[in-house]
Amino acid sequence: MESEVVICECFARDGLQHEPAFVPTRAKIEIIDAITAAGFSRIEATSYGHPVQLPAFADASDVLSGIERREGVYYKATCPNRKAIERAVVDLAAGHGAGELSLLVSATEAHTERNLRTTRELQWGNVAEMATLADGRFRLIGVVSMAFGCPFEGRVDPSRVLDDIAHFASIGVRHVAVGDTSGHGTPSAVRRMFERIAADLPEVTAIAHFHDTRGTGLANCLAAYEAGCRWFDSALGGVGGHPVQIQYGEGQTGNVATEDLVNLFEAEGIDTGLDLERLREASMLCEKTLGRDLHSKIARAGYGFLN
């Protein structure tokens, strides 16, 4: 029986991009294998970003070739440019490719310049070219960053985000992550956004990708669920959020902690399809690998009373 929600575990990519020290390839593979064993059907495994600009993922191909794969699991890689797609195609042909690729845009010009080193107009041209180059060989995941607010430009018009999602749909990208990159979202704003997506773009599977910068991450996930969203992104330990060389929100831009999100859903009677003991083991492994306590409340307090 299928779970009611689909959670993509993002520790190995969105989580580790925030770490100043390189995590060894073997450790990444061990963590991804533990995540797979917990029952996730979507796992963000790595990035095909330039190895010099993103040295944390210089081992992308080695990670993808080393993991133990489970049938039906999509392993995702982030692709910021055409070269990244070309690398993904090569790995796929070699038999160890990603099943999903993320294509990135930002809702604001200022964040586009800082994060992608280009303009929104040029990035949309890049994304269209990348989608064509992928040629139906992967499930493409569009990402709209800064969907609820930007530290450089302030409030973001929800209509701009809807337009960006529609733009993704127009080039054949039907799964789109709505990213609260700097944690400006509130439950009411999230609810309105996901209700509009469902009403205006029913062909799109919207994915809630929220950061817990201001402590609203779990509340925003529940608001998205109540508005009809069933796909979510999170990271074990609540780590990550942006590359280590980019700072905003005083650096505290971590993802919603997977352990806490799973506990919330299960306590509300919402089936995640995950093995909670294996999830706990994966959580402990992440803490051991990084050598510190992470941000999950459940890692400290344990699961609550689950239905």
Phi, psi and chi 1 to 4 in degrees:
 res  aa     phi    psi   chi1   chi2   chi3   chi4
   1 MET       -  134.4 -174.1  173.1   67.7      -
   2 GLU   -72.9  148.9  -67.7 -172.8    0.0      -
   3 SER   -72.8  161.9   60.8      -      -      -
   4 GLU   -79.3  -28.1 -171.6  175.7   -9.6      -
   5 VAL  -125.7  155.3  -67.2      -      -      -
   6 VAL  -115.8  116.5  175.5      -      -      -
   7 ILE  -109.3  125.7  -61.5  175.7      -      -
   8 CYS   -93.4  121.6 -179.6      -      -      -
   9 GLU   -86.0  119.7  173.2   46.9   53.1      -
  10 CYS  -109.8    9.9  -60.3      -      -      -
  11 PHE   -54.9  -44.9  178.6   93.6      -      -
  12 ALA   -71.1  -14.5      -      -      -      -
  13 ARG  -122.7  -70.1 -156.9  -73.0  -57.3  179.8
  14 ASP   -64.4  -29.8 -162.1    3.7      -      -
  15 GLY   -71.7  -52.2      -      -      -      -
  16 LEU   -73.6  -16.6  -66.9 -176.3      -      -
  17 GLN   -65.2  -18.0   71.3  170.4  -21.9      -
  18 HIS   -88.5   -8.1 -167.4   66.8      -      -
  19 GLU   -84.0  130.8  -65.6  -59.4  -50.5      -
  20 PRO   -72.4  -25.5   23.8  -32.3      -      -
  21 ALA  -102.8  143.0      -      -      -      -
  22 PHE   -67.4  130.5 -179.8   80.5      -      -
  23 VAL   -91.0  124.6  174.6      -      -      -
  24 PRO   -56.9  148.5  -24.9   35.1      -      -
  25 THR   -56.0  -43.9  -56.2      -      -      -
  26 ARG   -62.2  -36.7 -174.7   66.1 -110.4  169.9
  27 ALA   -67.4  -40.4      -      -      -      -
  28 LYS   -61.4  -44.9  -67.3  174.2 -175.1  171.0
  29 ILE   -62.0  -42.8  -68.9  170.5      -      -
  30 GLU   -61.6  -41.1 -175.0  179.6    5.0      -
  31 ILE   -67.0  -45.2  -73.2  170.1      -      -
  32 ILE   -62.7  -38.9  -66.3  170.5      -      -
  33 ASP   -64.0  -38.3  -73.5  -11.5      -      -
  34 ALA   -67.1  -37.0      -      -      -      -
  35 ILE   -65.8  -42.4  -69.1  167.1      -      -
  36 THR   -60.0  -43.1  -60.9      -      -      -
  37 ALA   -64.5  -26.1      -      -      -      -
  38 ALA   -74.7  -13.1      -      -      -      -
  39 GLY   105.6   13.4      -      -      -      -
  40 PHE   -69.6  138.5  -70.9   89.4      -      -
  41 SER   -95.3  -11.6   60.6      -      -      -
  42 ARG  -135.6  129.4  -60.8 -178.5   63.2 -127.7
  43 ILE  -136.5  122.5  -60.2  170.1      -      -
  44 GLU   -81.7  111.0 -170.7  170.4   62.9      -
  45 ALA   -97.6  -33.7      -      -      -      -
  46 THR  -169.8 -174.8 -169.2      -      -      -
  47 SER  -133.7  143.4  170.4      -      -      -
  48 TYR   -96.2   23.9  -78.4  115.6      -      -
  49 GLY   -61.8  162.4      -      -      -      -
  50 HIS   -58.4  129.0 -165.5  -72.9      -      -
  51 PRO   -59.1  -26.6  -24.6   34.2      -      -
  52 VAL   -77.7  -43.1  173.5      -      -      -
  53 GLN   -75.7  -31.8  -64.1  174.1    0.4      -
  54 LEU  -127.5   71.7  -75.4  175.3      -      -
  55 PRO   -63.7  -19.3   21.6  -33.1      -      -
  56 ALA   -60.3  -23.5      -      -      -      -
  57 PHE  -121.4   26.3  -53.5  112.9      -      -
  58 ALA   -62.9  -17.5      -      -      -      -
  59 ASP   -99.6   24.0   56.7   -4.6      -      -
  60 ALA   -51.9  -49.2      -      -      -      -
  61 SER   -66.4  -37.6  -64.2      -      -      -
  62 ASP   -65.7  -39.3  -68.1  -25.1      -      -
  63 VAL   -63.5  -48.3  167.6      -      -      -
  64 LEU   -65.5  -29.7  -72.9  168.7      -      -
  65 SER   -82.7  -17.2   64.9      -      -      -
  66 GLY   -97.6  -16.4      -      -      -      -
  67 ILE   -75.6  153.6   57.6  177.7      -      -
  68 GLU   -89.1  114.8  -70.1 -171.5   24.4      -
  69 ARG   -90.0  148.8  -63.5  171.2 -176.9 -109.9
  70 ARG  -118.3  137.3  177.9  174.1  -69.9  180.0
  71 GLU   -57.8  135.3 -174.3  176.8   -4.7      -
  72 GLY    89.4   -4.1      -      -      -      -
  73 VAL   -95.4  131.1  178.0      -      -      -
  74 TYR   -96.7  121.6  -77.8   80.4      -      -
  75 TYR  -100.4  127.2  -62.7   89.3      -      -
  76 LYS  -109.2  143.7  179.6  157.4   70.4   79.9
  77 ALA  -127.6  140.6      -      -      -      -
  78 THR   -84.1  138.0  -62.5      -      -      -
  79 CYS  -129.0  104.7  -68.2      -      -      -
  80 PRO   -83.5  -12.9   28.0  -33.2      -      -
  81 ASN  -157.7  178.7   51.0   43.3      -      -
  82 ARG   -61.1  -42.0  178.0 -171.6  174.8   96.6
  83 LYS   -58.0  -36.9 -179.9   63.5  176.2  176.8
  84 ALA   -62.7  -41.6      -      -      -      -
  85 ILE   -63.3  -41.4  -61.5  -70.9      -      -
  86 GLU   -60.8  -40.7  -68.3  172.7  -10.9      -
  87 ARG   -65.4  -38.8  -69.3  173.3   61.6 -165.9
  88 ALA   -63.5  -39.6      -      -      -      -
  89 VAL   -65.8  -41.3  170.2      -      -      -
  90 VAL   -61.9  -45.3  169.0      -      -      -
  91 ASP   -65.4  -38.0  -81.1   -6.2      -      -
  92 LEU   -61.9  -44.4 -174.0   68.6      -      -
  93 ALA   -63.9  -28.6      -      -      -      -
  94 ALA   -82.5   -4.8      -      -      -      -
  95 GLY    94.6    7.5      -      -      -      -
  96 HIS  -135.7   43.6   53.8 -102.0      -      -
  97 GLY   -84.8  171.2      -      -      -      -
  98 ALA   -80.5  151.5      -      -      -      -
  99 GLY   -89.5  -24.2      -      -      -      -
 100 GLU  -127.0  148.0  -69.5 -175.4   -8.8      -
 101 LEU  -128.5  135.1  -57.7  180.0      -      -
 102 SER   -93.8  133.8  -69.7      -      -      -
 103 LEU  -114.2  129.9  -50.3 -179.6      -      -
 104 LEU  -108.6  134.1  -48.1  176.9      -      -
 105 VAL  -136.4  162.7  -59.3      -      -      -
 106 SER  -121.2  147.8  174.8      -      -      -
 107 ALA   -75.0   -9.5      -      -      -      -
 108 THR  -127.1  150.8   70.5      -      -      -
 109 GLU   -68.2  -41.7  -73.8  -71.7   -5.5      -
 110 ALA   -63.1  -43.5      -      -      -      -
 111 HIS   -69.9  -35.1 -177.5 -107.1      -      -
 112 THR   -59.0  -43.4  -58.6      -      -      -
 113 GLU   -65.3  -42.7  178.1 -177.0  -13.9      -
 114 ARG   -76.1  -37.6  -74.1  164.8  174.0   79.6
 115 ASN   -90.6  -37.4 -164.9   46.3      -      -
 116 LEU  -114.7   -6.5  -63.0  171.5      -      -
 117 ARG    58.6   42.6  -58.8  178.2 -176.1  178.9
 118 THR  -155.7 -168.8 -173.9      -      -      -
 119 THR  -106.8  162.8   65.5      -      -      -
 120 ARG   -59.0  -43.5  -88.0  174.8   50.3   84.0
 121 GLU   -61.3  -46.3 -179.6  179.7    2.9      -
 122 LEU   -68.0  -36.3  -70.2  174.6      -      -
 123 GLN   -66.1  -38.4 -177.3   60.1   10.7      -
 124 TRP   -62.9  -36.6  -88.2  118.6      -      -
 125 GLY   -63.0  -41.0      -      -      -      -
 126 ASN   -62.3  -44.0  -67.3  -23.1      -      -
 127 VAL   -63.8  -42.2  165.2      -      -      -
 128 ALA   -61.3  -41.8      -      -      -      -
 129 GLU   -65.4  -40.3 -176.8 -179.8   10.4      -
 130 MET   -65.6  -40.8  -68.7  159.1   65.5      -
 131 ALA   -63.1  -38.9      -      -      -      -
 132 THR   -65.5  -42.5  -61.5      -      -      -
 133 LEU   -65.4  -34.4 -174.0   60.9      -      -
 134 ALA   -63.8  -32.7      -      -      -      -
 135 ASP    54.7   40.9 -166.0   28.3      -      -
 136 GLY    74.5    9.0      -      -      -      -
 137 ARG   -86.8  -10.0  -71.8  171.7  -77.7 -158.5
 138 PHE  -135.4  158.6  -49.4   88.2      -      -
 139 ARG   -81.7  119.5 -178.0  159.3   69.7 -171.9
 140 LEU   -91.8  135.1  -61.1 -179.2      -      -
 141 ILE  -117.1  111.5  -50.4  -66.0      -      -
 142 GLY   -76.4  147.7      -      -      -      -
 143 VAL  -130.1  123.4  178.3      -      -      -
 144 VAL  -109.3  105.2 -178.7      -      -      -
 145 SER   -81.1  161.5  -60.3      -      -      -
 146 MET    57.9   38.2  -61.1  -63.5  173.5      -
 147 ALA   -71.6  -21.0      -      -      -      -
 148 PHE  -118.8   -0.2  -66.1   92.9      -      -
 149 GLY   159.4  154.9      -      -      -      -
 150 CYS  -132.1  133.8  174.2      -      -      -
 151 PRO   -66.8  -16.9   23.7  -32.8      -      -
 152 PHE   -98.7  -29.4  -46.4  117.2      -      -
 153 GLU  -119.9   -7.5  -65.1 -171.7   16.6      -
 154 GLY    85.4 -144.1      -      -      -      -
 155 ARG   -63.6  146.5  -65.0 -174.6 -177.4  -83.4
 156 VAL  -113.5  130.7  172.1      -      -      -
 157 ASP   -66.2  121.7 -175.9  -11.5      -      -
 158 PRO   -56.3  -29.7  -25.3   35.2      -      -
 159 SER   -64.0  -32.0  -65.4      -      -      -
 160 ARG   -66.0  -39.8 -174.4 -169.2  -53.3  173.4
 161 VAL   -65.5  -43.3  178.2      -      -      -
 162 LEU   -60.0  -40.3  -92.1  -68.8      -      -
 163 ASP   -63.7  -39.9  -72.4  -15.2      -      -
 164 ASP   -65.8  -40.2  -76.6  -12.6      -      -
 165 ILE   -64.2  -41.5  -63.1  171.5      -      -
 166 ALA   -63.7  -36.3      -      -      -      -
 167 HIS   -63.0  -44.1 -164.0  154.3      -      -
 168 PHE   -57.7  -46.6  -90.2  122.3      -      -
 169 ALA   -60.2  -35.4      -      -      -      -
 170 SER   -67.7  -21.4   74.2      -      -      -
 171 ILE  -105.9   16.8   60.0  173.0      -      -
 172 GLY    90.5   10.2      -      -      -      -
 173 VAL   -97.3  107.7 -179.8      -      -      -
 174 ARG  -106.2    2.0  -60.0  -58.9  173.9   88.7
 175 HIS  -118.7  122.3  -65.1   74.9      -      -
 176 VAL  -134.0  124.8 -178.8      -      -      -
 177 ALA   -85.8  127.8      -      -      -      -
 178 VAL   -95.9  107.3 -178.7      -      -      -
 179 GLY   -98.1  117.5      -      -      -      -
 180 ASP   -90.2   75.4 -173.2   15.2      -      -
 181 THR   -63.7  -35.0  -44.5      -      -      -
 182 SER  -117.3   19.1   52.3      -      -      -
 183 GLY    68.6   35.7      -      -      -      -
 184 HIS   -88.8  -11.1  -75.2   89.5      -      -
 185 GLY   -69.6  150.0      -      -      -      -
 186 THR  -126.5  159.6   61.6      -      -      -
 187 PRO   -55.1  -40.7  -30.8   37.9      -      -
 188 SER   -67.1  -40.8   60.2      -      -      -
 189 ALA   -67.0  -40.0      -      -      -      -
 190 VAL   -63.6  -45.1  166.1      -      -      -
 191 ARG   -60.3  -45.1 -171.7  174.5  -69.0  105.6
 192 ARG   -62.8  -41.7  -72.2 -167.8  -63.7  -90.7
 193 MET   -62.8  -48.3  174.9   73.1   77.0      -
 194 PHE   -73.3  -28.9  -80.4   82.4      -      -
 195 GLU   -65.6  -39.9  -74.1  173.7  -10.8      -
 196 ARG   -66.9  -40.9  -72.5 -173.8   62.7 -179.1
 197 ILE   -61.2  -45.6  -64.3  169.7      -      -
 198 ALA   -62.8  -37.9      -      -      -      -
 199 ALA   -77.2  -42.0      -      -      -      -
 200 ASP   -91.6  -26.5  -62.1  -11.3      -      -
 201 LEU  -134.5   62.5  -62.4  161.8      -      -
 202 PRO   -64.6  -17.3   23.7  -34.3      -      -
 203 GLU   -78.3   -9.2   72.2  -84.2   20.6      -
 204 VAL   -98.2  135.1  171.1      -      -      -
 205 THR   -90.7  108.4  -63.8      -      -      -
 206 ALA   -84.1  139.5      -      -      -      -
 207 ILE  -118.2  127.5  -56.5  167.0      -      -
 208 ALA   -84.8  113.9      -      -      -      -
 209 HIS  -121.1   95.2 -176.7  108.2      -      -
 210 PHE  -114.9  141.2  -59.9  147.4      -      -
 211 HIS  -102.8  152.2  -67.3  176.7      -      -
 212 ASP  -103.3   33.8 -159.8   32.2      -      -
 213 THR   -53.1  -41.5  -46.3      -      -      -
 214 ARG  -115.0   20.6  -67.6  169.1  176.7   82.5
 215 GLY    78.5   14.0      -      -      -      -
 216 THR  -105.3    5.8   59.3      -      -      -
 217 GLY   -58.3  -50.9      -      -      -      -
 218 LEU   -65.2  -42.5  -75.4 -179.3      -      -
 219 ALA   -61.5  -38.4      -      -      -      -
 220 ASN   -67.7  -37.5  -69.8  -17.9      -      -
 221 CYS   -62.1  -44.1  -74.6      -      -      -
 222 LEU   -65.3  -37.9 -169.4   57.1      -      -
 223 ALA   -63.8  -41.1      -      -      -      -
 224 ALA   -63.4  -42.5      -      -      -      -
 225 TYR   -59.5  -45.4  176.2   86.3      -      -
 226 GLU   -64.5  -24.0  -69.7  170.2  -14.6      -
 227 ALA   -88.7    3.4      -      -      -      -
 228 GLY   108.7   -5.0      -      -      -      -
 229 CYS   -70.0  139.8  178.0      -      -      -
 230 ARG  -128.4   -1.8  -65.2  -64.8 -178.1  -93.2
 231 TRP  -115.5  132.9  -73.3   43.5      -      -
 232 PHE  -137.2  150.3  -62.4   84.0      -      -
 233 ASP  -112.4  144.3  -70.7  -11.4      -      -
 234 SER  -161.2  170.5   59.3      -      -      -
 235 ALA  -136.4  135.3      -      -      -      -
 236 LEU   -54.3  133.5  -74.9  162.1      -      -
 237 GLY    77.4   -2.0      -      -      -      -
 238 GLY    66.3   28.7      -      -      -      -
 239 VAL   -88.5  170.8  -62.8      -      -      -
 240 GLY    87.7 -154.9      -      -      -      -
 241 GLY   126.5  -37.9      -      -      -      -
 242 HIS  -164.5  162.7   59.4   70.7      -      -
 243 PRO   -59.0  148.7  -24.5   34.5      -      -
 244 VAL   -61.5  -26.2   69.5      -      -      -
 245 GLN   -83.7   -4.5   68.4  -89.3   23.8      -
 246 ILE  -111.9  124.2  -60.7  175.4      -      -
 247 GLN  -120.8  128.8  -66.3  -70.5  -33.8      -
 248 TYR  -156.9  160.9   38.2   76.0      -      -
 249 GLY    63.1   34.3      -      -      -      -
 250 GLU    55.5   24.1  -58.4  -59.3  -38.0      -
 251 GLY    81.1   -6.6      -      -      -      -
 252 GLN   -94.2   74.7  -61.6  -60.0  -44.8      -
 253 THR  -120.5   27.0   60.0      -      -      -
 254 GLY   -60.1  154.3      -      -      -      -
 255 ASN   -66.2  163.7  -68.9  -82.7      -      -
 256 VAL   -58.6  134.2  168.1      -      -      -
 257 ALA   -73.0  125.1      -      -      -      -
 258 THR   -57.1  -44.2  -58.5      -      -      -
 259 GLU   -56.6  -43.3  -56.2   95.5  -41.6      -
 260 ASP   -70.9  -38.6  -60.2   -7.0      -      -
 261 LEU   -65.9  -44.2  179.4   61.6      -      -
 262 VAL   -62.6  -43.5  169.7      -      -      -
 263 ASN   -59.7  -44.3  179.2   75.7      -      -
 264 LEU   -59.9  -50.4  173.2   63.3      -      -
 265 PHE   -61.6  -49.2  -80.8  147.8      -      -
 266 GLU   -63.4  -38.2  -66.3  -74.6   -8.8      -
 267 ALA   -65.7  -27.0      -      -      -      -
 268 GLU   -89.0    4.8  -72.0  -69.7  -51.6      -
 269 GLY    79.0   20.6      -      -      -      -
 270 ILE  -101.6  115.3  -59.6  165.9      -      -
 271 ASP   -73.0  123.8  179.0   27.0      -      -
 272 THR   -95.2  -13.9   63.4      -      -      -
 273 GLY    73.3   14.1      -      -      -      -
 274 LEU  -103.6  151.5  -61.6  172.9      -      -
 275 ASP   -85.7  110.0 -177.9  -40.1      -      -
 276 LEU   -67.8  -32.8  -60.9 -173.7      -      -
 277 GLU   -69.8  -41.8  179.0   57.2   27.2      -
 278 ARG   -66.1  -34.2  -68.3  -71.0 -177.1   89.7
 279 LEU   -64.1  -41.6  179.6   63.0      -      -
 280 ARG   -62.1  -41.0 -173.6 -172.4   67.8   83.4
 281 GLU   -64.5  -40.9  -67.5  170.4   -0.2      -
 282 ALA   -64.5  -38.9      -      -      -      -
 283 SER   -61.2  -45.3  173.5      -      -      -
 284 MET   -64.7  -37.4  -66.5  172.3   60.6      -
 285 LEU   -64.8  -39.4  178.3   60.0      -      -
 286 CYS   -62.6  -43.2  -70.4      -      -      -
 287 GLU   -64.6  -42.7  -68.1 -160.3  -15.7      -
 288 LYS   -61.8  -41.2  178.3 -178.9  176.8 -178.0
 289 THR   -65.9  -41.4  -60.6      -      -      -
 290 LEU   -86.3  -12.2  -63.4 -174.3      -      -
 291 GLY    73.3   29.8      -      -      -      -
 292 ARG  -161.1  161.8   64.9 -179.8 -168.7  -87.5
 293 ASP   -67.8  138.3  -71.5  -10.5      -      -
 294 LEU   -99.8 -165.3  -58.0 -179.8      -      -
 295 HIS   -96.8   -0.4  -56.3  -59.4      -      -
 296 SER   -70.0  131.2  165.4      -      -      -
 297 LYS   -70.0  -38.4  -57.2  -67.0 -168.2  -60.7
 298 ILE   -66.5  -31.8  -64.3  -56.6      -      -
 299 ALA   -61.4  -25.9      -      -      -      -
 300 ARG   -94.9  -42.6  -51.2  -83.9   76.5   81.1
 301 ALA   -98.3  -18.1      -      -      -      -
 302 GLY    85.1  167.9      -      -      -      -
 303 TYR   -66.6  150.2  -65.4  111.0      -      -
 304 GLY   -82.5 -159.2      -      -      -      -
 305 PHE   -79.9  107.7  -63.2  106.6      -      -
 306 LEU   -97.7  143.7  -55.7 -177.4      -      -
 307 ASN   -74.7      -  -71.9  -34.9      -      -
